[in-house]
Amino acid sequence: MPASFYEAARISGAKIFAVAPMLDWSDRHCRFMHRLLTRNALLYTEMVVADAAIHGPRERLLGFDPTEHKLALQLGGSDPAKLVEAMKIALDFGYDEINLNVGCPSDRVQSGTFGACLMREPDVVAACIAAMKQVSPVPVTVKCRIGVDDQEPEQVLPDFLARMVAAGADAIWIHARKAWLQGLSPKENRDIPPLDYPLVHRMKQENPDIFLGINGGIPTVDEAVSHLAVMDGVMLGRAAYHHAAILGEVDEKVYGEPAKPVDWDDIRDRMIAYCDRHMSRGGKLNNVTRHMVGLFQSVPGARRFRQILSTGATRPDARPDLIAEAFAAVDLTGAGGA
């Protein structure tokens, strides 16, 4: 892998499709399933706070299945020394990218002086990126908003991008919404602030030599492809999570691989085997199946699929073969991913 696969993609004109980092959602079990649906998408962990990576249970926080590559770790923090220490620990696990969170608006993130509130402190972010870049053999990237609170994105965002590039960031992923740090919940911050795709597109047009990706409110792979007419990369979050079957379209529509239907029988069997391994180590079936509940939408049997997993997986006697029962309820000929 080149020092920056982002630079290789930018030079070649290749595009990158990513599944967004999502707190409480994009854990290792979710990512394992997503990788079964797409060989090529870049996957992200949920955010791991630098202090937790340094002092917490490392295998639980940072461990992953080797099949998840290409995989990026998203770190949260604002202390360059701590971020470098956390990054060194993470690199021993074999991550392909380290991403700094400058976009999450939750109260618990703000209280730690990181996340979206750092949009107000670009010099701090730049110092973090520069320190991480000095010792990282893999790309160091940023995920940000277009601004926060009363900031004017037209003014703030170009300056922020310039500072990140000067600090050495390999790529910048932009959530095309402001974040309101007071008055809106994290959920409301994903819906209420208006999307400004034209501004993000313009940033790419004005910065042809920087890898810029877009994120926020993109509902389908087809719409993602439309953004790639302008952007270097596109990132889906909630759509990829709540309707994961659409990830079966990514390798063909984004990466140009020959069209072929998703092998749902294989995915079923591999998820059963994965749950067997997870439960043999003391895990619970619901740790995995909670990410599968939204796998199918608008196909015959999808509602029954959800019922079986959501009610059955929490029972004390729940076993992995519950997944086979749920899949049997779905008419897989209409499940998409062809």
C-alpha positions, 0 to 999 in steps of 0.5 A: 500500500502506498504511503497514502492510498488517497494520493494514489487515488487522486492521481489515478482518478479513482474514487473512494466510497466509505462507510462513515464512523458512527458512535454505537453503530460501526463496531467490529460486528457491524463492519464484519457484515458490511465487508461481506457486502462490499470488498472495496469500500473503506470502513471506519471504526466508531470514534475511540477517545485517545485516552481510552485507547491509551488506558482502556481495554485495547483489544475490545476498543481496537481489535478487529477481524482481518477481513475488515481491511481497508479499515480506518480508525477514528480517534477523538482528542485535542492533545497532540501528544496523547493522539500520537501515543494512541495512534502508535498503539492503534498502528500495532493493530494494523489500521490502514488510516487514522482519522481525527474527529472534528465533526461529532457534536455530542455533549460527551465529546464537547466536554472532552474538548474535541469533536465539532467544537474544534472547528473553532480551534483550527490551530489546535487541529493543525497541531494534532495533524502535524504531530500525527503525520510526523510518525504515521506510516499510514494516511492521517485524515480529518472528518469535519463539519462545514462550521459550527453555531454562528460561524459562516461556512463560506468563510470558515471552511476554506480557511480550515481546509487550508490549515489542514493541508498545510499540516499534512492531512492526506484527506478531508471528509466534510459533513455538509452540515453545520453542527449546533453545539447548543440547542440541538441533540446529536440526532437533531444535528444529523437532520435539522441543519440544512445540507450545503452540498454546493459549498462542499462541491465548490471546495473541491473545484477550488482545491483540485490537488486535495483529496476531499470527500463528502458526507451527510444525508446521502440516501443511496449508492446512485446518489453517492455516484452523482457526488463522485462526478465532482468529489474524490470520495463519498461517505454514507452513514445512516443509509449504509447502516439502516439499509445495509443491503445497498452496500451490495451495489458499491463494488459495481457502481463505484469500483467498476467490478462486473455486476453480480448478485449478492450471495445471501446464502453465503452471507447468512452462513458466514454471519452464523459462523461469526456469531458462533465464534463470538458467543464461544468467547462469551459474547451475546448473539444480540451484540451482532444481530442488532446490526442486522435488523435493518439489512432488508427493506421493502422486500417480502418478508423483511418485517418478519426478518426484523421481528425474528432478530429483534425479539429472538436474539435477546432471549437467554437461550438464543443461538446463531441458528436464529439467523437462518430462521430470519433469512428463511422469512425473506424473499431474497430474490427481491433483496437488492445488491444485484 
